[in-house]
């Protein structure tokens, strides 16, 4: 998806870190409770220091919706997060993304046209009433609306197991009344696959839909029979981690605890000690006893922040060639200062809006998720 962010004025582009800090502090003071600055866990420290709250994308969006006194929500994250905040906040609140180029490569791997094409193909081989579309939170508002319209639901990395259980059931713990017997899961194949294995589904029950190939690259029998159709998408950061990274870390640090994100490939998940969402990883580090050595497979800014904030433990990335989330990294102090000073001057820069029809169906999908977990 193409987004255009104009170059910053020289006042911000050439400012020193101290000058930018002074601008941000003065703007926040002038705006007071009218502005709420949200910082996703993967943000760099020069941005996170100004966050009024930090967390994952959905938690921050819900917080914004609860802060009715905040006229402006400055979301230091990526585009889909700002969209979710706009969906959940009321019409009096305006959501701002400091840099329009802060997207998500995973979210962009599934767009509405491609998903609608997949849905149409599925409809030629099976009854769509048996298919439950599930989109990861890391997706556009348009895809959240798609699943809302088609009886589906949104999931996060924390609740994917509960959501997929709601959709097609848990083979390891039968019971309840599933809403279908097939899931179309997008855009992250790894979260979908890891969730499927958690629920007792095997590799033969899953197939990968490749949007770049005719009919997803799958024959009619597979399209009809696979319990989980997984979109061929991934997180560019989490896919970097490999089982050999785990092995090498343990060789250097015998007895170390290895915690990985479920966006990692399944062969990495299989050899980890613990697997969970960003908030799960934060809690795992907090709960580890003093003196622990913890290898973490997630975005480097969070890993380094955990290392700084828990000096009684050794927290390291398991990948020696660490890779930040390049799109999240676009948000910096200069862009934050630019949007905040704009608000002080009465100009709302980089406002993110979702049209009401899309927002309506996206809210329905999110509400189904909340009713499920």
Rosetta blueprint (number, residue, H / E / L):
1 X L
2 X L
3 X L
4 X L
5 X L
6 X L
7 X L
8 X L
9 X L
10 X H
11 X H
12 X H
13 X H
14 X L
15 X L
16 X L
17 X H
18 X H
19 X H
20 X H
21 X H
22 X H
23 X H
24 X H
25 X H
26 X H
27 X H
28 X H
29 X H
30 X H
31 X H
32 X H
33 X H
34 X H
35 X E
36 X E
37 X E
38 X E
39 X E
40 X E
41 X L
42 X L
43 X L
44 X L
45 X H
46 X H
47 X H
48 X H
49 X L
50 X L
51 X L
52 X L
53 X E
54 X E
55 X E
56 X L
57 X H
58 X H
59 X H
60 X H
61 X H
62 X H
63 X H
64 X H
65 X H
66 X H
67 X L
68 X L
69 X L
70 X L
71 X L
72 X E
73 X E
74 X E
75 X E
76 X E
77 X L
78 X L
79 X H
80 X H
81 X H
82 X H
83 X H
84 X H
85 X H
86 X H
87 X H
88 X H
89 X L
90 X L
91 X L
92 X L
93 X L
94 X E
95 X E
96 X E
97 X L
98 X L
99 X L
100 X L
101 X L
102 X L
103 X L
104 X L
105 X L
106 X L
107 X H
108 X H
109 X H
110 X L
111 X L
112 X H
113 X H
114 X H
115 X H
116 X H
117 X H
118 X H
119 X H
120 X H
121 X H
122 X H
123 X H
124 X H
125 X H
126 X L
127 X L
128 X H
129 X H
130 X H
131 X E
132 X E
133 X E
134 X E
135 X E
136 X E
137 X L
138 X L
139 X L
140 X L
141 X H
142 X H
143 X H
144 X H
145 X H
146 X H
147 X H
148 X H
149 X H
150 X L
151 X L
152 X L
153 X E
154 X E
155 X E
156 X L
157 X L
158 X L
159 X L
160 X H
161 X H
162 X H
163 X H
164 X H
165 X H
166 X H
167 X H
168 X H
169 X L
170 X L
171 X L
172 X L
173 X L
174 X L
175 X L
176 X L
177 X L
178 X L
179 X L
180 X L
181 X L
182 X E
183 X E
184 X E
185 X E
186 X E
187 X L
188 X L
189 X H
190 X H
191 X H
192 X H
193 X H
194 X H
195 X H
196 X H
197 X H
198 X H
199 X L
200 X L
201 X L
202 X L
203 X H
204 X H
205 X H
206 X E
207 X E
208 X E
209 X E
210 X L
211 X L
212 X L
213 X L
214 X H
215 X H
216 X H
217 X H
218 X L
219 X L
220 X H
221 X H
222 X H
223 X H
224 X H
225 X H
226 X L
227 X L
228 X E
229 X E
230 X E
231 X E
232 X L
233 X L
234 X L
235 X L
236 X L
237 X L
238 X H
239 X H
240 X H
241 X L
242 X L
243 X H
244 X H
245 X H
246 X H
247 X H
248 X H
249 X H
250 X H
251 X H
252 X H
253 X L
254 X L
255 X L
256 X L
257 X E
258 X E
259 X E
260 X E
261 X L
262 X L
263 X L
264 X L
265 X L
266 X H
267 X H
268 X H
269 X H
270 X H
271 X H
272 X L
273 X L
274 X E
275 X E
276 X L
277 X L
278 X H
279 X H
280 X H
281 X H
282 X H
283 X H
284 X H
285 X H
286 X H
287 X H
288 X L
289 X L
290 X L
291 X L
292 X L
293 X E
294 X E
295 X E
296 X E
297 X E
298 X L
299 X L
300 X H
301 X H
302 X H
303 X H
304 X H
305 X H
306 X H
307 X H
308 X H
309 X H
310 X L
311 X L
312 X L
313 X L
314 X E
315 X E
316 X E
317 X E
318 X L
319 X L
320 X L
321 X L
322 X L
323 X L
324 X L
325 X L
326 X L
327 X L
328 X H
329 X H
330 X H
331 X L
332 X L
333 X H
334 X H
335 X H
336 X H
337 X H
338 X H
339 X H
340 X H
341 X H
342 X H
343 X H
344 X H
345 X L
346 X L
347 X L
348 X L
349 X L
350 X L
351 X E
352 X E
353 X L
354 X L
355 X L
356 X H
357 X H
358 X H
359 X H
360 X H
361 X H
362 X H
363 X H
364 X H
365 X H
366 X H
367 X H
368 X H
369 X H
370 X H
371 X H
372 X H
373 X L
